Amino acid sequence: MIKFFRKIRLQLISENNPSSSTGRFSKYLLYAVGEIILVVVGILIALAINNSNENRKSLAQEQVILKQLATDYKANLIQLENKIEMRRRLIAESLNVLDITAKNKTISEDSLSVIFATFFMDPTFDPIENDVMNSGNIKLIQNDSLKQALSHWTSDVKAYSESEHIQHDHYISEIIPFMKEVGIMRNANHVFWRAQELRMGFLDKGKNDKILTIGKSQKPIAVDAILKDPRLEGLVTFIFTFSQVCNLEGQTLKEKMEKIIEILESEIE
């Protein structure tokens, strides 16, 4: 391109009469203007090439970020669905206990141990955290809807976690002490470690079969006394209430995650 402009400039210069002073002035003027034009064109071409290279680099970086985000959010979605399923079990067992106590049903020691083993489950969502926001790499993402969804992610998880922490604190401060006091802690512990479906919240999804158990207690369990304990209804009602609250919020969070994943997949080349 520059050679082309230089050829035109030389042609214009040669067409002027160099013998007269006017011709010599015109010749020098054309030469100077031509040099300026060539420099400007060269700069513009260099800038265009540089911008093109930078754009390619940015697009490549964006693709790397999008693919990593997709991987992270898919893993987070699987984990969240796992926690929701755990709480569904807690809700179902809570309703079971309330039905038993309301109708004065008689159940076995083993059945009560299974109920309390279910209450051993303490589902908490611990998502993979991506540093896209903190690192400033979000500016590389071109999709505005995706950027907005990602920017809200932290606050959405925080709102969900607050309800989880309330339930977890109740588990530590109320449920475990009650189980110890009424003497069913060991039996519930034994059932919990033997039942893979109750350990689904662990990293191995409960698949590790090399699990030690301490066995059942040799002491009799006062099943009727436990079922008639006035504290039981309050404990179970709390489990039911906050399991449902967390699942309602979890479902909303799940839908947002699915939307983010959908956008991510549409942007990945």
Disulfide bonds with the S-S distance in Angstrom:
none
